[in-house]
C-alpha cells in the first residue's frame, strides 16, 4: 500500500501538486530526490540489517521516522509554503527512509512464508512486486481528480491515510524468523561438532 501510494504521488504530482511544484514541472525532480536519497538509505539499512538481522525492529524504526516526514511534507504540500523547498526536502527524506522498506518487505515476506528445502524467494518477490504494482494502479486511478472527482486538496489527505495504514500494517506484523533460525542453527552445528 505504501509503494502504491508513492507511485500515485509521483505520477499525479503534476496534476494535484501545489503551485510551487506545478510552475516548475517538478515531478521529475521529486522522483529523482525520492529515489536518489532512497538508494543511499537502502545501502545504509542493508548494512545495518546484515549486522542485526532484526527485520521487525528496522521496519518499526523506519515507520516511526516516516510518520513525521509524511505529515510535514503533506502539510507543506497543502500550505504551499517557502516556494516548495520543504516539499523537496521532505520527498528526499521520505525516499531515504521509504525506499529501504521495499527490500525489507521482500525479506519479511520470505521469513513469513519460509518452508525448509523449498526455495520460494522468487515466488515471494514476484507476489510482493505484483501486489505493489496493483495497489499503485488502483490508488492512482482512485485519486486522479479527473476520474474520482476529488479536489487537489483532498488527494494528499487520502495519500497520507493510505501511507499511515500501510506503515501500521507493516509495523504490527509479528514474524517467526524460521529461515534465520535455520541458517543460524546450520552455522552452530559444525561449531558444536568441533568441540
mmCIF file of the C-alpha atoms, coordinates in Angstrom:
data_MODEL
# 
_entry.id   MODEL 
# 
loop_
_atom_site.group_PDB 
_atom_site.id 
_atom_site.type_symbol 
_atom_site.label_atom_id 
_atom_site.label_alt_id 
_atom_site.label_comp_id 
_atom_site.label_asym_id 
_atom_site.label_entity_id 
_atom_site.label_seq_id 
_atom_site.pdbx_PDB_ins_code 
_atom_site.Cartn_x 
_atom_site.Cartn_y 
_atom_site.Cartn_z 
_atom_site.occupancy 
_atom_site.B_iso_or_equiv 
_atom_site.pdbx_formal_charge 
_atom_site.auth_seq_id 
_atom_site.auth_comp_id 
_atom_site.auth_asym_id 
_atom_site.auth_atom_id 
_atom_site.pdbx_PDB_model_num 
ATOM 1   C CA . UNK A 1 1   ? 0.000   0.000   0.000   1.00 0.00 ? 1   UNK A CA 1 
ATOM 2   C CA . UNK A 1 2   ? 2.876   2.363   0.813   1.00 0.00 ? 2   UNK A CA 1 
ATOM 3   C CA . UNK A 1 3   ? 4.602   1.682   -2.509  1.00 0.00 ? 3   UNK A CA 1 
ATOM 4   C CA . UNK A 1 4   ? 1.334   2.118   -4.409  1.00 0.00 ? 4   UNK A CA 1 
ATOM 5   C CA . UNK A 1 5   ? 0.759   5.452   -2.707  1.00 0.00 ? 5   UNK A CA 1 
ATOM 6   C CA . UNK A 1 6   ? 4.273   6.627   -3.576  1.00 0.00 ? 6   UNK A CA 1 
ATOM 7   C CA . UNK A 1 7   ? 3.684   5.568   -7.195  1.00 0.00 ? 7   UNK A CA 1 
ATOM 8   C CA . UNK A 1 8   ? 0.435   7.560   -7.243  1.00 0.00 ? 8   UNK A CA 1 
ATOM 9   C CA . UNK A 1 9   ? 2.107   10.576  -5.646  1.00 0.00 ? 9   UNK A CA 1 
ATOM 10  C CA . UNK A 1 10  ? 4.916   10.662  -8.198  1.00 0.00 ? 10  UNK A CA 1 
ATOM 11  C CA . UNK A 1 11  ? 2.516   10.007  -11.082 1.00 0.00 ? 11  UNK A CA 1 
ATOM 12  C CA . UNK A 1 12  ? -0.019  12.660  -10.100 1.00 0.00 ? 12  UNK A CA 1 
ATOM 13  C CA . UNK A 1 13  ? 2.193   15.362  -8.559  1.00 0.00 ? 13  UNK A CA 1 
ATOM 14  C CA . UNK A 1 14  ? 1.993   17.467  -11.726 1.00 0.00 ? 14  UNK A CA 1 
ATOM 15  C CA . UNK A 1 15  ? -1.836  17.304  -11.569 1.00 0.00 ? 15  UNK A CA 1 
ATOM 16  C CA . UNK A 1 16  ? -2.507  17.815  -7.868  1.00 0.00 ? 16  UNK A CA 1 
ATOM 17  C CA . UNK A 1 17  ? 0.676   19.480  -6.686  1.00 0.00 ? 17  UNK A CA 1 
ATOM 18  C CA . UNK A 1 18  ? 0.838   22.932  -5.148  1.00 0.00 ? 18  UNK A CA 1 
ATOM 19  C CA . UNK A 1 19  ? 1.560   25.960  -7.317  1.00 0.00 ? 19  UNK A CA 1 
ATOM 20  C CA . UNK A 1 20  ? 5.269   25.992  -6.390  1.00 0.00 ? 20  UNK A CA 1 
ATOM 21  C CA . UNK A 1 21  ? 5.617   22.458  -7.771  1.00 0.00 ? 21  UNK A CA 1 
ATOM 22  C CA . UNK A 1 22  ? 3.352   22.971  -10.790 1.00 0.00 ? 22  UNK A CA 1 
ATOM 23  C CA . UNK A 1 23  ? 5.135   26.096  -12.034 1.00 0.00 ? 23  UNK A CA 1 
ATOM 24  C CA . UNK A 1 24  ? 8.446   24.211  -12.187 1.00 0.00 ? 24  UNK A CA 1 
ATOM 25  C CA . UNK A 1 25  ? 7.005   20.937  -13.568 1.00 0.00 ? 25  UNK A CA 1 
ATOM 26  C CA . UNK A 1 26  ? 8.912   19.311  -10.719 1.00 0.00 ? 26  UNK A CA 1 
ATOM 27  C CA . UNK A 1 27  ? 7.595   15.759  -10.954 1.00 0.00 ? 27  UNK A CA 1 
ATOM 28  C CA . UNK A 1 28  ? 10.930  14.507  -12.268 1.00 0.00 ? 28  UNK A CA 1 
ATOM 29  C CA . UNK A 1 29  ? 12.865  16.422  -9.628  1.00 0.00 ? 29  UNK A CA 1 
ATOM 30  C CA . UNK A 1 30  ? 10.695  14.985  -6.844  1.00 0.00 ? 30  UNK A CA 1 
ATOM 31  C CA . UNK A 1 31  ? 11.136  11.478  -8.228  1.00 0.00 ? 31  UNK A CA 1 
ATOM 32  C CA . UNK A 1 32  ? 14.890  11.945  -8.539  1.00 0.00 ? 32  UNK A CA 1 
ATOM 33  C CA . UNK A 1 33  ? 15.157  13.191  -4.963  1.00 0.00 ? 33  UNK A CA 1 
ATOM 34  C CA . UNK A 1 34  ? 12.981  10.366  -3.681  1.00 0.00 ? 34  UNK A CA 1 
ATOM 35  C CA . UNK A 1 35  ? 14.842  7.561   -5.455  1.00 0.00 ? 35  UNK A CA 1 
ATOM 36  C CA . UNK A 1 36  ? 18.326  9.127   -5.188  1.00 0.00 ? 36  UNK A CA 1 
ATOM 37  C CA . UNK A 1 37  ? 18.126  9.585   -1.423  1.00 0.00 ? 37  UNK A CA 1 
ATOM 38  C CA . UNK A 1 38  ? 16.346  6.244   -1.200  1.00 0.00 ? 38  UNK A CA 1 
ATOM 39  C CA . UNK A 1 39  ? 19.281  4.448   -2.801  1.00 0.00 ? 39  UNK A CA 1 
ATOM 40  C CA . UNK A 1 40  ? 21.601  5.847   -0.131  1.00 0.00 ? 40  UNK A CA 1 
ATOM 41  C CA . UNK A 1 41  ? 19.125  4.890   2.601   1.00 0.00 ? 41  UNK A CA 1 
ATOM 42  C CA . UNK A 1 42  ? 18.755  1.368   1.213   1.00 0.00 ? 42  UNK A CA 1 
ATOM 43  C CA . UNK A 1 43  ? 22.522  0.808   1.329   1.00 0.00 ? 43  UNK A CA 1 
ATOM 44  C CA . UNK A 1 44  ? 22.739  2.046   4.927   1.00 0.00 ? 44  UNK A CA 1 
ATOM 45  C CA . UNK A 1 45  ? 19.745  -0.004  6.071   1.00 0.00 ? 45  UNK A CA 1 
ATOM 46  C CA . UNK A 1 46  ? 21.051  -3.118  4.270   1.00 0.00 ? 46  UNK A CA 1 
ATOM 47  C CA . UNK A 1 47  ? 24.376  -2.865  6.078   1.00 0.00 ? 47  UNK A CA 1 
ATOM 48  C CA . UNK A 1 48  ? 22.592  -2.438  9.420   1.00 0.00 ? 48  UNK A CA 1 
ATOM 49  C CA . UNK A 1 49  ? 20.215  -5.298  8.666   1.00 0.00 ? 49  UNK A CA 1 
ATOM 50  C CA . UNK A 1 50  ? 23.078  -7.653  7.768   1.00 0.00 ? 50  UNK A CA 1 
ATOM 51  C CA . UNK A 1 51  ? 24.544  -6.975  11.207  1.00 0.00 ? 51  UNK A CA 1 
ATOM 52  C CA . UNK A 1 52  ? 21.366  -7.108  13.305  1.00 0.00 ? 52  UNK A CA 1 
ATOM 53  C CA . UNK A 1 53  ? 19.071  -9.464  11.308  1.00 0.00 ? 53  UNK A CA 1 
ATOM 54  C CA . UNK A 1 54  ? 16.128  -7.908  13.148  1.00 0.00 ? 54  UNK A CA 1 
ATOM 55  C CA . UNK A 1 55  ? 13.731  -7.064  10.331  1.00 0.00 ? 55  UNK A CA 1 
ATOM 56  C CA . UNK A 1 56  ? 10.844  -6.021  12.539  1.00 0.00 ? 56  UNK A CA 1 
ATOM 57  C CA . UNK A 1 57  ? 12.904  -3.609  14.633  1.00 0.00 ? 57  UNK A CA 1 
ATOM 58  C CA . UNK A 1 58  ? 14.224  -1.911  11.493  1.00 0.00 ? 58  UNK A CA 1 
ATOM 59  C CA . UNK A 1 59  ? 10.723  -1.717  9.960   1.00 0.00 ? 59  UNK A CA 1 
ATOM 60  C CA . UNK A 1 60  ? 9.351   -0.163  13.148  1.00 0.00 ? 60  UNK A CA 1 
ATOM 61  C CA . UNK A 1 61  ? 12.185  2.371   13.304  1.00 0.00 ? 61  UNK A CA 1 
ATOM 62  C CA . UNK A 1 62  ? 11.632  3.365   9.669   1.00 0.00 ? 62  UNK A CA 1 
ATOM 63  C CA . UNK A 1 63  ? 7.862   3.585   10.179  1.00 0.00 ? 63  UNK A CA 1 
ATOM 64  C CA . UNK A 1 64  ? 8.299   5.857   13.194  1.00 0.00 ? 64  UNK A CA 1 
ATOM 65  C CA . UNK A 1 65  ? 10.727  8.038   11.222  1.00 0.00 ? 65  UNK A CA 1 
ATOM 66  C CA . UNK A 1 66  ? 8.382   8.267   8.231   1.00 0.00 ? 66  UNK A CA 1 
ATOM 67  C CA . UNK A 1 67  ? 5.260   9.408   10.088  1.00 0.00 ? 67  UNK A CA 1 
ATOM 68  C CA . UNK A 1 68  ? 6.522   12.932  10.914  1.00 0.00 ? 68  UNK A CA 1 
ATOM 69  C CA . UNK A 1 69  ? 8.129   13.192  7.456   1.00 0.00 ? 69  UNK A CA 1 
ATOM 70  C CA . UNK A 1 70  ? 4.844   12.358  5.716   1.00 0.00 ? 70  UNK A CA 1 
ATOM 71  C CA . UNK A 1 71  ? 2.978   14.737  7.981   1.00 0.00 ? 71  UNK A CA 1 
ATOM 72  C CA . UNK A 1 72  ? 5.394   17.626  7.440   1.00 0.00 ? 72  UNK A CA 1 
ATOM 73  C CA . UNK A 1 73  ? 5.703   17.066  3.688   1.00 0.00 ? 73  UNK A CA 1 
ATOM 74  C CA . UNK A 1 74  ? 1.969   16.850  3.081   1.00 0.00 ? 74  UNK A CA 1 
ATOM 75  C CA . UNK A 1 75  ? 1.319   19.830  5.370   1.00 0.00 ? 75  UNK A CA 1 
ATOM 76  C CA . UNK A 1 76  ? 3.739   21.883  3.271   1.00 0.00 ? 76  UNK A CA 1 
ATOM 77  C CA . UNK A 1 77  ? 2.096   20.387  0.169   1.00 0.00 ? 77  UNK A CA 1 
ATOM 78  C CA . UNK A 1 78  ? -1.275  21.696  1.379   1.00 0.00 ? 78  UNK A CA 1 
ATOM 79  C CA . UNK A 1 79  ? 0.039   25.091  2.505   1.00 0.00 ? 79  UNK A CA 1 
ATOM 80  C CA . UNK A 1 80  ? 2.449   25.531  -0.440  1.00 0.00 ? 80  UNK A CA 1 
ATOM 81  C CA . UNK A 1 81  ? 4.973   27.295  1.768   1.00 0.00 ? 81  UNK A CA 1 
ATOM 82  C CA . UNK A 1 82  ? 8.504   28.550  1.069   1.00 0.00 ? 82  UNK A CA 1 
ATOM 83  C CA . UNK A 1 83  ? 8.336   28.033  -2.695  1.00 0.00 ? 83  UNK A CA 1 
ATOM 84  C CA . UNK A 1 84  ? 8.146   24.253  -2.292  1.00 0.00 ? 84  UNK A CA 1 
ATOM 85  C CA . UNK A 1 85  ? 11.591  23.824  -0.703  1.00 0.00 ? 85  UNK A CA 1 
ATOM 86  C CA . UNK A 1 86  ? 10.196  21.837  2.282   1.00 0.00 ? 86  UNK A CA 1 
ATOM 87  C CA . UNK A 1 87  ? 8.439   19.547  -0.193  1.00 0.00 ? 87  UNK A CA 1 
ATOM 88  C CA . UNK A 1 88  ? 11.724  18.793  -1.964  1.00 0.00 ? 88  UNK A CA 1 
ATOM 89  C CA . UNK A 1 89  ? 13.466  18.157  1.376   1.00 0.00 ? 89  UNK A CA 1 
ATOM 90  C CA . UNK A 1 90  ? 10.554  16.044  2.571   1.00 0.00 ? 90  UNK A CA 1 
ATOM 91  C CA . UNK A 1 91  ? 10.479  13.912  -0.585  1.00 0.00 ? 91  UNK A CA 1 
ATOM 92  C CA . UNK A 1 92  ? 14.220  13.269  -0.330  1.00 0.00 ? 92  UNK A CA 1 
ATOM 93  C CA . UNK A 1 93  ? 13.874  12.362  3.344   1.00 0.00 ? 93  UNK A CA 1 
ATOM 94  C CA . UNK A 1 94  ? 10.861  10.158  2.673   1.00 0.00 ? 94  UNK A CA 1 
ATOM 95  C CA . UNK A 1 95  ? 12.865  8.377   -0.022  1.00 0.00 ? 95  UNK A CA 1 
ATOM 96  C CA . UNK A 1 96  ? 15.832  7.934   2.319   1.00 0.00 ? 96  UNK A CA 1 
ATOM 97  C CA . UNK A 1 97  ? 13.650  6.109   4.828   1.00 0.00 ? 97  UNK A CA 1 
ATOM 98  C CA . UNK A 1 98  ? 10.957  4.759   2.488   1.00 0.00 ? 98  UNK A CA 1 
ATOM 99  C CA . UNK A 1 99  ? 12.931  3.012   -0.261  1.00 0.00 ? 99  UNK A CA 1 
ATOM 100 C CA . UNK A 1 100 ? 14.556  0.580   2.229   1.00 0.00 ? 100 UNK A CA 1 
ATOM 101 C CA . UNK A 1 101 ? 11.057  -0.694  3.002   1.00 0.00 ? 101 UNK A CA 1 
ATOM 102 C CA . UNK A 1 102 ? 10.884  -2.358  -0.456  1.00 0.00 ? 102 UNK A CA 1 
ATOM 103 C CA . UNK A 1 103 ? 13.635  -4.960  0.132   1.00 0.00 ? 103 UNK A CA 1 
ATOM 104 C CA . UNK A 1 104 ? 12.595  -5.229  3.783   1.00 0.00 ? 104 UNK A CA 1 
ATOM 105 C CA . UNK A 1 105 ? 9.081   -6.189  2.702   1.00 0.00 ? 105 UNK A CA 1 
ATOM 106 C CA . UNK A 1 106 ? 10.510  -8.906  0.468   1.00 0.00 ? 106 UNK A CA 1 
ATOM 107 C CA . UNK A 1 107 ? 12.772  -10.253 3.239   1.00 0.00 ? 107 UNK A CA 1 
ATOM 108 C CA . UNK A 1 108 ? 9.908   -10.188 5.718   1.00 0.00 ? 108 UNK A CA 1 
ATOM 109 C CA . UNK A 1 109 ? 7.644   -11.962 3.226   1.00 0.00 ? 109 UNK A CA 1 
ATOM 110 C CA . UNK A 1 110 ? 10.256  -14.675 2.781   1.00 0.00 ? 110 UNK A CA 1 
ATOM 111 C CA . UNK A 1 111 ? 10.578  -15.068 6.557   1.00 0.00 ? 111 UNK A CA 1 
ATOM 112 C CA . UNK A 1 112 ? 6.805   -15.308 6.977   1.00 0.00 ? 112 UNK A CA 1 
ATOM 113 C CA . UNK A 1 113 ? 6.392   -17.928 4.250   1.00 0.00 ? 113 UNK A CA 1 
ATOM 114 C CA . UNK A 1 114 ? 9.601   -19.915 4.737   1.00 0.00 ? 114 UNK A CA 1 
ATOM 115 C CA . UNK A 1 115 ? 9.368   -23.680 4.272   1.00 0.00 ? 115 UNK A CA 1 
ATOM 116 C CA . UNK A 1 116 ? 12.637  -25.643 4.679   1.00 0.00 ? 116 UNK A CA 1 
ATOM 117 C CA . UNK A 1 117 ? 14.150  -27.033 1.466   1.00 0.00 ? 117 UNK A CA 1 
ATOM 118 C CA . UNK A 1 118 ? 11.707  -25.097 -0.697  1.00 0.00 ? 118 UNK A CA 1 
ATOM 119 C CA . UNK A 1 119 ? 13.338  -22.142 -2.417  1.00 0.00 ? 119 UNK A CA 1 
ATOM 120 C CA . UNK A 1 120 ? 10.408  -19.762 -2.756  1.00 0.00 ? 120 UNK A CA 1 
ATOM 121 C CA . UNK A 1 121 ? 12.293  -16.445 -2.690  1.00 0.00 ? 121 UNK A CA 1 
ATOM 122 C CA . UNK A 1 122 ? 11.475  -15.758 -6.342  1.00 0.00 ? 122 UNK A CA 1 
ATOM 123 C CA . UNK A 1 123 ? 7.786   -16.506 -5.843  1.00 0.00 ? 123 UNK A CA 1 
ATOM 124 C CA . UNK A 1 124 ? 7.538   -14.253 -2.786  1.00 0.00 ? 124 UNK A CA 1 
ATOM 125 C CA . UNK A 1 125 ? 9.425   -11.470 -4.574  1.00 0.00 ? 125 UNK A CA 1 
ATOM 126 C CA . UNK A 1 126 ? 7.113   -11.720 -7.585  1.00 0.00 ? 126 UNK A CA 1 
ATOM 127 C CA . UNK A 1 127 ? 3.975   -11.693 -5.446  1.00 0.00 ? 127 UNK A CA 1 
ATOM 128 C CA . UNK A 1 128 ? 5.116   -8.644  -3.486  1.00 0.00 ? 128 UNK A CA 1 
ATOM 129 C CA . UNK A 1 129 ? 6.159   -6.761  -6.636  1.00 0.00 ? 129 UNK A CA 1 
ATOM 130 C CA . UNK A 1 130 ? 2.864   -7.538  -8.366  1.00 0.00 ? 130 UNK A CA 1 
ATOM 131 C CA . UNK A 1 131 ? 0.855   -6.521  -5.302  1.00 0.00 ? 131 UNK A CA 1 
ATOM 132 C CA . UNK A 1 132 ? 2.745   -3.228  -5.148  1.00 0.00 ? 132 UNK A CA 1 
ATOM 133 C CA . UNK A 1 133 ? 2.018   -2.582  -8.821  1.00 0.00 ? 133 UNK A CA 1 
ATOM 134 C CA . UNK A 1 134 ? -1.679  -3.424  -8.457  1.00 0.00 ? 134 UNK A CA 1 
ATOM 135 C CA . UNK A 1 135 ? -2.003  -1.091  -5.457  1.00 0.00 ? 135 UNK A CA 1 
ATOM 136 C CA . UNK A 1 136 ? -0.149  1.601   -7.436  1.00 0.00 ? 136 UNK A CA 1 
ATOM 137 C CA . UNK A 1 137 ? -2.553  1.396   -10.350 1.00 0.00 ? 137 UNK A CA 1 
ATOM 138 C CA . UNK A 1 138 ? -5.653  1.306   -8.121  1.00 0.00 ? 138 UNK A CA 1 
ATOM 139 C CA . UNK A 1 139 ? -4.525  4.210   -5.941  1.00 0.00 ? 139 UNK A CA 1 
ATOM 140 C CA . UNK A 1 140 ? -3.510  6.269   -8.975  1.00 0.00 ? 140 UNK A CA 1 
ATOM 141 C CA . UNK A 1 141 ? -6.889  5.704   -10.639 1.00 0.00 ? 141 UNK A CA 1 
ATOM 142 C CA . UNK A 1 142 ? -8.861  6.320   -7.434  1.00 0.00 ? 142 UNK A CA 1 
ATOM 143 C CA . UNK A 1 143 ? -7.032  9.563   -6.613  1.00 0.00 ? 143 UNK A CA 1 
ATOM 144 C CA . UNK A 1 144 ? -6.863  11.063  -10.106 1.00 0.00 ? 144 UNK A CA 1 
ATOM 145 C CA . UNK A 1 145 ? -9.049  14.183  -9.813  1.00 0.00 ? 145 UNK A CA 1 
ATOM 146 C CA . UNK A 1 146 ? -10.470 13.853  -13.333 1.00 0.00 ? 146 UNK A CA 1 
ATOM 147 C CA . UNK A 1 147 ? -11.656 10.297  -12.607 1.00 0.00 ? 147 UNK A CA 1 
ATOM 148 C CA . UNK A 1 148 ? -12.579 10.421  -8.916  1.00 0.00 ? 148 UNK A CA 1 
ATOM 149 C CA . UNK A 1 149 ? -13.874 13.973  -8.661  1.00 0.00 ? 149 UNK A CA 1 
ATOM 150 C CA . UNK A 1 150 ? -11.561 14.661  -5.700  1.00 0.00 ? 150 UNK A CA 1 
ATOM 151 C CA . UNK A 1 151 ? -10.037 18.095  -5.340  1.00 0.00 ? 151 UNK A CA 1 
ATOM 152 C CA . UNK A 1 152 ? -6.278  18.623  -5.355  1.00 0.00 ? 152 UNK A CA 1 
ATOM 153 C CA . UNK A 1 153 ? -6.543  19.383  -1.617  1.00 0.00 ? 153 UNK A CA 1 
ATOM 154 C CA . UNK A 1 154 ? -8.271  16.073  -0.820  1.00 0.00 ? 154 UNK A CA 1 
ATOM 155 C CA . UNK A 1 155 ? -5.840  13.808  -2.667  1.00 0.00 ? 155 UNK A CA 1 
ATOM 156 C CA . UNK A 1 156 ? -2.821  14.309  -0.321  1.00 0.00 ? 156 UNK A CA 1 
ATOM 157 C CA . UNK A 1 157 ? -5.070  13.612  2.680   1.00 0.00 ? 157 UNK A CA 1 
ATOM 158 C CA . UNK A 1 158 ? -6.079  10.269  1.143   1.00 0.00 ? 158 UNK A CA 1 
ATOM 159 C CA . UNK A 1 159 ? -2.429  9.509   0.332   1.00 0.00 ? 159 UNK A CA 1 
ATOM 160 C CA . UNK A 1 160 ? -1.488  10.245  3.944   1.00 0.00 ? 160 UNK A CA 1 
ATOM 161 C CA . UNK A 1 161 ? -4.184  7.928   5.281   1.00 0.00 ? 161 UNK A CA 1 
ATOM 162 C CA . UNK A 1 162 ? -3.105  5.143   2.930   1.00 0.00 ? 162 UNK A CA 1 
ATOM 163 C CA . UNK A 1 163 ? 0.561   5.548   3.863   1.00 0.00 ? 163 UNK A CA 1 
ATOM 164 C CA . UNK A 1 164 ? -0.186  5.563   7.588   1.00 0.00 ? 164 UNK A CA 1 
ATOM 165 C CA . UNK A 1 165 ? -2.357  2.460   7.159   1.00 0.00 ? 165 UNK A CA 1 
ATOM 166 C CA . UNK A 1 166 ? 0.349   0.641   5.208   1.00 0.00 ? 166 UNK A CA 1 
ATOM 167 C CA . UNK A 1 167 ? 3.055   1.550   7.711   1.00 0.00 ? 167 UNK A CA 1 
ATOM 168 C CA . UNK A 1 168 ? 0.845   0.444   10.589  1.00 0.00 ? 168 UNK A CA 1 
ATOM 169 C CA . UNK A 1 169 ? 0.170   -2.912  8.931   1.00 0.00 ? 169 UNK A CA 1 
ATOM 170 C CA . UNK A 1 170 ? 3.877   -3.496  8.273   1.00 0.00 ? 170 UNK A CA 1 
ATOM 171 C CA . UNK A 1 171 ? 4.928   -2.475  11.784  1.00 0.00 ? 171 UNK A CA 1 
ATOM 172 C CA . UNK A 1 172 ? 2.411   -4.739  13.511  1.00 0.00 ? 172 UNK A CA 1 
ATOM 173 C CA . UNK A 1 173 ? 3.409   -7.984  11.793  1.00 0.00 ? 173 UNK A CA 1 
ATOM 174 C CA . UNK A 1 174 ? 4.960   -10.447 14.244  1.00 0.00 ? 174 UNK A CA 1 
ATOM 175 C CA . UNK A 1 175 ? 7.229   -12.668 12.166  1.00 0.00 ? 175 UNK A CA 1 
ATOM 176 C CA . UNK A 1 176 ? 8.553   -16.051 13.108  1.00 0.00 ? 176 UNK A CA 1 
ATOM 177 C CA . UNK A 1 177 ? 12.142  -15.927 11.885  1.00 0.00 ? 177 UNK A CA 1 
ATOM 178 C CA . UNK A 1 178 ? 12.152  -19.554 10.690  1.00 0.00 ? 178 UNK A CA 1 
ATOM 179 C CA . UNK A 1 179 ? 14.641  -19.042 7.868   1.00 0.00 ? 179 UNK A CA 1 
ATOM 180 C CA . UNK A 1 180 ? 17.004  -17.023 10.052  1.00 0.00 ? 180 UNK A CA 1 
ATOM 181 C CA . UNK A 1 181 ? 16.824  -19.581 12.881  1.00 0.00 ? 181 UNK A CA 1 
ATOM 182 C CA . UNK A 1 182 ? 17.519  -22.405 10.425  1.00 0.00 ? 182 UNK A CA 1 
ATOM 183 C CA . UNK A 1 183 ? 20.534  -20.572 8.965   1.00 0.00 ? 183 UNK A CA 1 
ATOM 184 C CA . UNK A 1 184 ? 21.914  -19.860 12.434  1.00 0.00 ? 184 UNK A CA 1 
ATOM 185 C CA . UNK A 1 185 ? 21.453  -23.490 13.528  1.00 0.00 ? 185 UNK A CA 1 
ATOM 186 C CA . UNK A 1 186 ? 23.374  -24.673 10.450  1.00 0.00 ? 186 UNK A CA 1 
ATOM 187 C CA . UNK A 1 187 ? 26.245  -22.361 11.381  1.00 0.00 ? 187 UNK A CA 1 
ATOM 188 C CA . UNK A 1 188 ? 26.257  -23.549 15.010  1.00 0.00 ? 188 UNK A CA 1 
ATOM 189 C CA . UNK A 1 189 ? 26.183  -27.301 14.236  1.00 0.00 ? 189 UNK A CA 1 
ATOM 190 C CA . UNK A 1 190 ? 29.753  -27.507 12.838  1.00 0.00 ? 190 UNK A CA 1 
ATOM 191 C CA . UNK A 1 191 ? 30.994  -25.416 15.760  1.00 0.00 ? 191 UNK A CA 1 
ATOM 192 C CA . UNK A 1 192 ? 29.404  -27.796 18.291  1.00 0.00 ? 192 UNK A CA 1 
ATOM 193 C CA . UNK A 1 193 ? 30.803  -30.843 16.494  1.00 0.00 ? 193 UNK A CA 1 
ATOM 194 C CA . UNK A 1 194 ? 34.321  -29.423 16.533  1.00 0.00 ? 194 UNK A CA 1 
ATOM 195 C CA . UNK A 1 195 ? 34.384  -29.391 20.358  1.00 0.00 ? 195 UNK A CA 1 
# 
